[in-house]
Each structure stands twice: as C-alpha cells, then as structure tokens.
Amino acid sequence: MTDSARTAGTAAGTGSGIGSGIGSGIGDGTRAVRAGLPEPVKHEPTLPGPVFAAHFHLPGDPMGPYTYGRDENPTWTLLERAIGELEAPESGDDVETLVFASGMAAISAVLFSQLRAGDVVVMPNDGYQALPLVHEQLAAYGIEVRTAPTGGDAQLDVLDGAKLLWIETPSNPGLDVCDVRRLADAAHARGALVAVDNTLATPLGQRPLELGADFSVASGTKQLTGHGDILLGYVVCRDAELAASVKRWRKIVGAIPGPMEAWLAHRSLATLQLRAERQNANALAVAEALRGRDEVTGLRYPGLPDDPSHKIASQQMRRFGCVVSFTLPSRARADSFLDALRLVDDATSFGGVRSTAERRGRWGGDAVAEGFVRFSAGAEDPADLVADVLRALDEADEAAASAEPDN
C-alpha cells in the first residue's frame, strides 16, 4: 500500500473530520472545502489520492477496516465522511453514509433492503423518470406500490399500512415541494420508515435527516459533484441497523463506485457552495426573465415568491436549486428554442457547471406536455445566460411565425 493509501486508511479510521478541529458553527463554504479531509500528514497531500485495490494485505486475523475492494475502500471512507458532514453537520459523527455506483443503485439499495413481499410502499407518481421501472420490479416481488402526487402532501392519504414512504422534493421534473416534516411525522406515527430523495436540493439546500427522515438518498451525479463526468449515489441515515442492511445490499449486488470516481467526487465537494450559489442565482434570474414571456406557461421554480411551492420550500429549504421548468406552446417550439441556445447544452442530466436543457417529453417517461422544458442553470455569467435564453425564445417565436400558413 502506498503512503497516500496508508494515510487515507489511518485517517479514515480515526474519524477526524471537521468536527474535531473547526467546530459545528461554520459556514457552508468552509464545511464544503474541509469536509471529510484526514488529519494533515507532513509531505502528504491534503486529500490522499485514490486507492486502487481489489484486496488488501491481511496477515493473521482478517478483522480490520479494509479487507476486500467490494466491501470497503479508504477513498470511499473519506468521501462518505464528507457527505455525512454535509448532510448532518450538527451530528456528522452519528450518521452512517454509504456511497454507490449511481443514484439508482442508492435508491434500489434502500427500497430492496427494507421491503419484503406483502409490504406496502408509498411513492410519488411525479418523481424521477426511472421510478416506474422500480414500481414494476417491486410489484413483481409481491410488494404493493401506492402512488400519489408530491404537491399538497397528497401521500398522506395513502400512508395507512405502509412500511416505507418515499419522498422526492422538489420533484423531478415538475418541481413540486411537499412538507417533509409533516409527512415524516405522519409516517412514523403509522410505523413507516421515511426516505427522501435529496438529489435536486443537495445537502446545501435541504437536510432531510434534520426534517425527520430516516434516509437521505441522492444521485451524486448531479449538482453535488457538478461537472457531468461522474456517476455516483449515496445513502445517509442515523440508525446503525438500517445502515447495516443497506450496506449488506450493496455487498450482495456489488453496486460500488470506483475509487477514481469517489476521489473525483470528494475533490468536487470543495466547490459545491460556490457552484450552488452561482447556479441558484442563475436559476432565479432565468425564472424571473421567463415570467415576462407570453409563450411561457407552467413556469415553476420554488424560489419565485409566487410559485405554488414557495411557502413550504422557504420553510424547509436553504437554497432552492438550479432547475427551472416551463412549457412552450408545442413540441416544435420547444425544439426550436433548444436548437437556438448557444450557451446551453441539450442534455438529459442537470446540476452541472455548464447549463443544460431538454424537452422532457422526448423520453416518454414523464407525464408532461410535449413542450415541457427542464432547464438546469450552470455557472455562466447571469447576464449572458439570460440573454441567451431570451434570444433563443425570440428565434423560436420567429420560426413559429414563419411556419404559419398565410391567411
């Protein structure tokens, strides 16, 4: 094992982190920059390099933190500690964090480790596009799936008898928001566990564990890492037994991240607060610009004071995210708009430093209009981004006008 690997392993075992050196009252930027770092060692890098190992040297008794690469890795350990410090800054040492190969791996680990045939799970009917596939697989295993919209806390109406409540807030792509604490209290009163998909909010925007959730689950592919070059997921929870069951599932299916991906993710956390501030400000600027356009309908952004979700979002979210959704009059108008954008990539992900947008109806998995656009604000200069959006709308309008037959 290299010196850097040994440093990572030793530091991971000591659990130094932010709490022991800086204190809990620090700001988000400081926390993001320092999260999960080991105690400094002379002549060693601040963040040890990735540890590439399928197995570890195990003379004698094999008990120890690292035995086999499917179970543990020093690079994961540092990242897991960092994410735990961001998701639960006041009690980072009391949470268990597990990283996965993707967000869907993390989602599946929670659902399939906690549910058995005959159980009932409540899920949103307006959530992430892959959830219907999950519903089908759960039903195939004899698990009853009940669904309800995110908005209006509608999942309350179908909670009786549930083993697990799955919340996605803000919802993707519709950006509805539900009251996490209210739903968690109601679910716990009925004996159900609560998991919250925190992908769109990130830990700097919302902390589900502080709102009463048992699990905070997210895709680290999106804004958490922010560069569109990593697939990653994670689960954070306080209960050691729940964490052990999720970890067991990860071991069984082998849904583990590579050490390079884990290291890149940890490196990216240092700029999370900077990226989130700019991206959220850009999203608000774009949303405000869209409000003045007659062809735009169904505009949603929780940060807008007149958004239907603003009241509850402002109570439980500290930042409103980088995603704006809206609808243009037709599929053709939306496609023309996307084609006319110069600073915005047409891509299916969100949360990156480069703005992206797409017509979600092209996938067929979301109950949205053909002209529905999900727009993810990046870190460009606000004036440039807004100007690009307005110019693209103008060009799409002109194209639509020229395509109309003469009377």
C-alpha positions as CSV (number, residue, x, y, z in Angstrom):
1,M,0.0,0.0,0.0
2,T,1.3,3.5,-0.9
3,D,2.0,6.1,1.7
4,S,-1.1,8.1,0.5
5,A,-3.2,5.0,0.8
6,R,-1.9,4.3,4.2
7,T,-2.6,7.9,5.2
8,A,-6.2,7.6,3.9
9,G,-6.8,4.4,5.7
10,T,-5.4,5.7,9.0
11,A,-7.2,9.0,8.9
12,A,-10.4,7.2,7.9
13,G,-10.2,5.0,10.9
14,T,-9.6,8.0,13.3
15,G,-12.6,9.8,12.0
16,S,-11.0,13.2,12.5
17,G,-13.1,15.3,10.0
18,I,-14.3,18.8,10.6
19,G,-15.9,18.3,14.0
20,S,-12.6,17.7,15.8
21,G,-10.8,20.7,14.5
22,I,-13.1,23.5,13.4
23,G,-16.4,23.2,15.2
24,S,-20.0,22.9,14.1
25,G,-20.8,26.6,13.7
26,I,-19.0,27.1,10.5
27,G,-20.5,28.2,7.1
28,D,-21.4,26.1,4.2
29,G,-18.4,27.1,2.2
30,T,-15.9,26.3,4.9
31,R,-17.6,23.0,5.5
32,A,-17.6,22.0,1.9
33,V,-13.9,22.9,1.5
34,R,-12.9,20.9,4.5
35,A,-15.4,18.0,4.6
36,G,-14.0,14.6,5.1
37,L,-10.4,15.5,5.0
38,P,-8.0,13.5,7.1
39,E,-5.7,15.0,9.7
40,P,-2.7,16.5,7.8
41,V,0.4,14.5,7.5
42,K,3.8,16.0,6.6
43,H,4.7,15.6,3.0
44,E,1.3,14.0,2.1
45,P,-1.4,15.6,0.0
46,T,-4.3,17.2,1.8
47,L,-6.7,14.8,0.1
48,P,-5.0,11.5,-0.4
49,G,-5.1,10.1,-3.9
50,P,-7.4,7.3,-4.9
51,V,-6.7,3.8,-3.6
52,F,-6.9,1.2,-6.3
53,A,-7.2,-2.1,-4.6
54,A,-9.2,-5.3,-5.2
55,H,-7.8,-6.8,-2.0
56,F,-5.6,-5.7,0.9
57,H,-2.7,-7.3,2.8
58,L,-4.3,-9.5,5.5
59,P,-1.7,-11.4,7.7
60,G,-3.2,-13.2,10.6
61,D,-6.6,-12.1,11.9
62,P,-8.5,-10.5,8.9
63,M,-10.6,-8.2,11.1
64,G,-10.0,-4.6,10.2
65,P,-11.3,-1.7,8.2
66,Y,-10.2,-2.9,4.8
67,T,-10.3,-6.5,3.6
68,Y,-11.7,-6.6,0.1
69,G,-12.5,-4.0,-2.5
70,R,-16.2,-4.8,-2.8
71,D,-16.7,-4.1,0.9
72,E,-14.6,-1.0,1.8
73,N,-12.0,1.3,0.3
74,P,-10.1,4.2,2.0
75,T,-11.2,6.6,-0.8
76,W,-14.8,5.8,-0.2
77,T,-14.4,6.2,3.5
78,L,-13.2,9.8,3.2
79,L,-16.0,10.7,0.8
80,E,-18.6,9.0,2.9
81,R,-17.4,11.0,5.9
82,A,-17.5,14.2,3.9
83,I,-21.1,13.6,2.6
84,G,-22.2,12.8,6.2
85,E,-20.7,16.1,7.4
86,L,-22.7,18.0,4.7
87,E,-26.0,16.1,5.2
88,A,-25.9,16.2,9.0
89,P,-23.4,18.9,10.1
90,E,-24.5,19.1,13.7
91,S,-24.2,15.3,14.2
92,G,-21.8,14.1,11.4
93,D,-20.3,11.5,13.7
94,D,-23.7,10.0,14.4
95,V,-24.7,9.2,10.9
96,E,-23.8,6.4,8.6
97,T,-23.1,7.1,4.9
98,L,-22.7,4.7,2.1
99,V,-21.6,5.6,-1.5
100,F,-22.8,3.7,-4.6
101,A,-22.1,3.4,-8.3
102,S,-25.1,5.6,-9.2
103,G,-28.1,7.3,-7.8
104,M,-30.3,4.4,-8.9
105,A,-28.0,2.0,-7.1
106,A,-28.6,4.0,-3.9
107,I,-32.3,4.2,-4.4
108,S,-32.6,0.5,-5.1
109,A,-30.5,-0.4,-2.1
110,V,-32.8,1.4,0.3
111,L,-36.0,0.0,-1.3
112,F,-34.9,-3.6,-1.7
113,S,-33.1,-3.8,1.6
114,Q,-36.1,-2.6,3.6
115,L,-39.1,-4.1,1.7
116,R,-40.4,-7.7,1.6
117,A,-43.2,-9.5,-0.1
118,G,-46.5,-8.3,1.4
119,D,-45.2,-4.9,2.4
120,V,-46.6,-1.6,1.2
121,V,-44.5,1.3,-0.1
122,V,-45.8,4.8,-0.9
123,M,-44.0,6.6,-3.7
124,P,-44.6,9.8,-5.8
125,N,-46.3,9.4,-9.1
126,D,-44.5,12.5,-10.4
127,G,-40.9,11.7,-9.5
128,Y,-37.8,10.6,-11.3
129,Q,-38.3,9.0,-14.7
130,A,-36.9,5.6,-13.7
131,L,-39.2,5.2,-10.7
132,P,-42.0,3.5,-12.8
133,L,-39.4,0.8,-13.6
134,V,-38.8,0.4,-9.9
135,H,-42.5,0.2,-9.3
136,E,-42.8,-2.7,-11.7
137,Q,-39.9,-4.6,-10.1
138,L,-41.3,-4.0,-6.6
139,A,-44.7,-5.3,-7.7
140,A,-43.0,-8.4,-9.3
141,Y,-41.6,-9.1,-5.8
142,G,-45.0,-9.0,-4.2
143,I,-44.7,-5.5,-2.8
144,E,-47.7,-3.2,-3.0
145,V,-46.9,0.2,-4.5
146,R,-49.2,3.1,-3.8
147,T,-48.5,6.4,-5.6
148,A,-49.7,10.0,-5.1
149,P,-48.5,13.4,-6.3
150,T,-45.8,15.3,-4.4
151,G,-47.8,18.6,-4.2
152,G,-50.2,19.2,-1.4
153,D,-48.7,16.4,0.7
154,A,-51.0,14.0,-1.1
155,Q,-49.0,11.0,0.0
156,L,-50.6,11.4,3.4
157,D,-53.8,10.0,2.1
158,V,-52.3,6.6,1.2
159,L,-50.0,6.0,4.2
160,D,-52.1,3.6,6.3
161,G,-50.3,0.2,6.5
162,A,-47.2,1.3,4.7
163,K,-43.7,0.0,5.6
164,L,-41.9,2.8,3.8
165,L,-42.7,6.3,2.5
166,W,-40.5,7.5,-0.4
167,I,-40.4,11.3,-0.9
168,E,-38.9,13.3,-3.7
169,T,-38.9,17.0,-3.0
170,P,-38.5,19.1,-5.1
171,S,-39.9,16.6,-7.6
172,N,-38.1,16.0,-10.8
173,P,-39.0,17.4,-13.3
174,G,-42.2,19.2,-12.1
175,L,-40.5,20.9,-9.1
176,D,-43.4,20.4,-6.6
177,V,-42.5,20.5,-3.0
178,C,-44.0,18.7,0.0
179,D,-43.7,19.2,3.7
180,V,-41.1,16.7,4.7
181,R,-41.5,17.1,8.5
182,R,-45.3,16.7,8.3
183,L,-45.1,13.6,6.1
184,A,-42.3,12.1,8.3
185,D,-44.2,12.6,11.5
186,A,-47.4,11.1,9.9
187,A,-45.4,8.1,8.6
188,H,-43.6,7.4,11.8
189,A,-46.9,7.6,13.7
190,R,-48.1,4.7,11.5
191,G,-44.8,2.8,11.9
192,A,-43.4,3.5,8.5
193,L,-39.8,4.4,7.6
194,V,-39.2,7.6,5.5
195,A,-36.7,8.1,2.7
196,V,-36.1,11.4,0.9
197,D,-34.5,11.8,-2.5
198,N,-32.4,14.9,-1.9
199,T,-30.8,15.0,-5.4
200,L,-32.2,18.2,-6.6
201,A,-31.8,20.2,-3.4
202,T,-28.3,18.9,-2.4
203,P,-27.2,19.0,1.3
204,L,-26.7,22.7,1.0
205,G,-30.3,23.2,0.0
206,Q,-32.1,20.8,2.3
207,R,-31.2,18.3,5.1
208,P,-33.8,15.6,5.2
209,L,-32.5,13.9,8.4
210,E,-33.0,17.2,10.3
211,L,-36.6,17.2,8.9
212,G,-37.3,13.8,10.4
213,A,-36.4,11.4,7.5
214,D,-34.7,8.1,8.2
215,F,-32.8,8.1,4.9
216,S,-31.4,10.8,2.8
217,V,-30.7,9.4,-0.7
218,A,-29.3,11.2,-3.7
219,S,-27.6,10.9,-7.0
220,G,-24.1,12.4,-6.7
221,T,-24.0,12.6,-10.4
222,K,-25.9,15.9,-10.5
223,Q,-25.1,19.2,-8.6
224,L,-23.2,17.5,-5.7
225,T,-20.3,16.8,-8.0
226,G,-21.3,19.3,-10.6
227,H,-19.1,18.6,-13.7
228,G,-21.1,16.0,-15.6
229,D,-18.3,13.4,-15.5
230,I,-19.1,11.1,-12.6
231,L,-21.8,8.6,-11.9
232,L,-22.4,8.3,-8.1
233,G,-25.0,7.8,-5.5
234,Y,-25.2,7.8,-1.7
235,V,-27.4,7.0,1.3
236,V,-27.2,8.6,4.7
237,C,-29.0,7.5,7.8
238,R,-28.6,7.7,11.6
239,D,-29.8,4.2,12.5
240,A,-26.9,1.7,12.5
241,E,-29.1,-1.3,11.9
242,L,-30.7,0.4,8.9
243,A,-27.3,1.4,7.6
244,A,-26.1,-2.2,8.0
245,S,-29.0,-3.6,6.0
246,V,-28.3,-1.1,3.1
247,K,-24.6,-1.9,3.3
248,R,-25.4,-5.6,3.1
249,W,-27.4,-5.0,-0.1
250,R,-24.5,-3.1,-1.6
251,K,-22.3,-6.0,-0.9
252,I,-24.7,-8.5,-2.4
253,V,-25.2,-6.7,-5.7
254,G,-21.8,-5.1,-5.8
255,A,-23.1,-1.6,-6.7
256,I,-19.9,0.1,-5.6
257,P,-18.2,3.2,-7.0
258,G,-14.8,3.1,-8.5
259,P,-12.0,4.7,-6.4
260,M,-11.3,7.3,-9.1
261,E,-15.0,8.3,-9.2
262,A,-15.1,8.6,-5.4
263,W,-11.9,10.7,-5.3
264,L,-13.2,13.0,-8.1
265,A,-16.4,13.4,-6.2
266,H,-14.6,14.3,-3.0
267,R,-12.4,16.8,-4.8
268,S,-15.6,18.4,-6.3
269,L,-17.2,19.0,-3.0
270,A,-14.7,21.8,-2.3
271,T,-16.5,24.0,-4.8
272,L,-20.1,22.9,-4.0
273,Q,-21.0,26.0,-2.1
274,L,-19.5,28.3,-4.8
275,R,-21.3,26.4,-7.6
276,A,-24.6,26.2,-5.8
277,E,-24.6,30.0,-5.0
278,R,-24.0,30.9,-8.7
279,Q,-26.2,28.2,-10.2
280,N,-29.1,29.0,-7.8
281,A,-28.8,32.7,-8.5
282,N,-28.7,32.0,-12.3
283,A,-31.8,29.8,-12.0
284,L,-33.7,32.6,-10.3
285,A,-32.6,35.1,-12.9
286,V,-33.7,32.8,-15.7
287,A,-37.1,32.1,-14.0
288,E,-37.7,35.9,-13.5
289,A,-36.9,36.5,-17.2
290,L,-39.3,33.8,-18.3
291,R,-42.1,35.4,-16.3
292,G,-42.3,38.1,-18.8
293,R,-42.8,35.9,-21.8
294,D,-46.3,35.3,-23.1
295,E,-45.4,32.0,-24.8
296,V,-44.2,30.5,-21.5
297,T,-46.7,28.7,-19.3
298,G,-46.5,26.5,-16.3
299,L,-43.3,28.2,-15.0
300,R,-42.0,26.5,-11.9
301,Y,-39.1,27.5,-9.6
302,P,-39.5,27.2,-5.8
303,G,-37.5,30.4,-5.3
304,L,-40.1,32.6,-7.0
305,P,-42.3,34.2,-4.4
306,D,-45.5,33.4,-6.4
307,D,-44.5,29.7,-7.1
308,P,-47.1,27.3,-5.6
309,S,-44.4,25.6,-3.6
310,H,-42.6,28.7,-2.4
311,K,-44.1,28.9,1.1
312,I,-43.2,25.4,2.2
313,A,-39.9,25.4,0.3
314,S,-38.9,28.6,2.1
315,Q,-39.6,26.8,5.4
316,Q,-37.5,23.7,4.8
317,M,-35.0,24.6,2.1
318,R,-32.0,26.8,2.5
319,R,-31.4,27.1,-1.3
320,F,-34.0,26.5,-4.0
321,G,-31.9,24.6,-6.5
322,C,-30.6,25.1,-10.1
323,V,-33.5,23.7,-12.0
324,V,-36.4,25.7,-13.7
325,S,-39.2,24.1,-15.5
326,F,-41.7,25.6,-18.0
327,T,-43.8,24.8,-21.0
328,L,-43.7,26.2,-24.5
329,P,-46.7,26.0,-26.8
330,S,-45.7,23.0,-28.8
331,R,-43.0,20.3,-29.3
332,A,-41.8,22.2,-32.4
333,R,-41.5,25.5,-30.4
334,A,-39.5,23.7,-27.6
335,D,-37.2,22.1,-30.1
336,S,-36.6,25.4,-31.9
337,F,-35.8,27.0,-28.6
338,L,-33.3,24.3,-27.6
339,D,-31.7,24.4,-31.0
340,A,-31.3,28.2,-30.8
341,L,-29.5,28.2,-27.5
342,R,-25.7,28.8,-27.7
343,L,-24.6,28.6,-24.1
344,V,-26.8,25.7,-23.1
345,D,-26.2,22.1,-23.9
346,D,-29.1,19.8,-24.8
347,A,-28.5,17.1,-22.3
348,T,-30.6,14.9,-20.0
349,S,-28.8,15.5,-16.7
350,F,-28.9,18.6,-14.5
351,G,-26.8,20.3,-11.9
352,G,-23.6,20.8,-13.9
353,V,-21.5,24.0,-14.2
354,R,-22.5,24.2,-17.8
355,S,-26.2,25.0,-18.3
356,T,-28.3,22.2,-19.8
357,A,-31.9,22.0,-21.0
358,E,-34.1,19.4,-22.7
359,R,-37.6,18.7,-23.8
360,R,-38.5,16.0,-21.3
361,G,-41.3,14.6,-23.4
362,R,-38.8,13.1,-25.8
363,W,-38.2,10.2,-23.3
364,G,-41.8,9.3,-22.8
365,G,-41.4,8.5,-19.1
366,D,-42.7,11.8,-17.6
367,A,-46.4,12.9,-17.6
368,V,-45.5,16.3,-19.1
369,A,-46.7,18.3,-22.1
370,E,-44.8,17.9,-25.4
371,G,-43.4,21.5,-25.0
372,F,-42.2,21.0,-21.4
373,V,-38.6,22.1,-20.9
374,R,-36.4,21.3,-17.9
375,F,-33.7,23.9,-17.6
376,S,-30.6,23.5,-15.4
377,A,-28.8,26.7,-14.8
378,G,-25.0,26.5,-14.8
379,A,-22.3,28.8,-13.6
380,E,-22.1,31.2,-16.6
381,D,-22.4,34.9,-16.1
382,P,-26.0,35.6,-15.3
383,A,-26.4,38.4,-17.9
384,D,-25.0,36.1,-20.6
385,L,-27.2,33.2,-19.7
386,V,-30.4,35.3,-19.5
387,A,-29.6,37.0,-22.8
388,D,-29.1,33.6,-24.5
389,V,-32.4,32.3,-23.2
390,L,-34.3,35.4,-24.3
391,R,-32.7,35.4,-27.7
392,A,-33.4,31.7,-28.2
393,L,-37.1,32.3,-27.3
394,D,-37.2,35.1,-29.9
395,E,-35.8,33.0,-32.6
396,A,-38.2,30.2,-31.8
397,D,-41.1,32.7,-32.0
398,E,-39.9,33.9,-35.4
399,A,-39.5,30.4,-36.6
400,A,-43.0,29.5,-35.5
401,A,-44.4,32.7,-37.1
402,S,-42.7,32.0,-40.4
403,A,-44.0,28.4,-40.4
404,E,-47.7,29.5,-40.1
405,P,-49.6,29.5,-43.4
406,D,-50.5,32.8,-44.9
407,N,-54.1,33.8,-44.5
